[in-house]
Amino acid sequence: MAPRWECGGKAYRKLGGPLSACGTQCQYTKFVARKNVTLTISEETLRRAKHLAVERGVSLSKFLSEHLETFVARDQRYEDAKRSAIARMRRGLDLGIGDDGIRWTRDELHER
């Protein structure tokens, strides 16, 4: 789908610049391809999800999509942080002993 300008909640095809016919700030939105899925959930969960969507003023589809995207993004950030932490552990900490290694003995450190 081609990129569009979104103005006051209405999407317009990009015609060379933002449209502000409604007097609001327009923003450029990149639309991505979407896929339909079938979801099986309990009636109670569906009822409560519909209620939450209505409270937020969005469709059930948009409500579920946003929450799923948030969940997936959070999981990705966790995996990235985990990989980074493991890489730091493998590198180890710089203890300031230099490249020649430790230049003292245990006995020298504990002399009284």
DAZIWO-V364235 format. One record per backbone hydrogen bond with DSSP energy under -0.5 kcal/mol. CO is the residue of the C=O (numbers start at 1). NH is the residue of the N-H. If there is no record, write none. Layout:
CO,NH ; CO,NH
This chain:
3,14 ; 4,29 ; 5,7 ; 5,12 ; 6,27 ; 7,10 ; 10,7 ; 12,5 ; 17,15 ; 20,23 ; 27,6 ; 29,4 ; 29,31 ; 39,41 ; 42,46 ; 43,47 ; 44,48 ; 45,49 ; 46,50 ; 47,51 ; 48,52 ; 49,53 ; 50,54 ; 51,55 ; 52,56 ; 53,57 ; 53,58 ; 54,57 ; 59,63 ; 60,64 ; 61,65 ; 62,66 ; 63,67 ; 64,68 ; 65,69 ; 66,70 ; 67,71 ; 68,72 ; 69,73 ; 70,74 ; 71,75 ; 72,76 ; 73,77 ; 74,78 ; 75,79 ; 76,80 ; 77,81 ; 78,82 ; 79,83 ; 80,84 ; 81,85 ; 82,86 ; 83,87 ; 84,88 ; 85,89 ; 86,90 ; 87,91 ; 88,92 ; 93,95 ; 98,101 ; 105,109 ; 106,110 ; 108,111
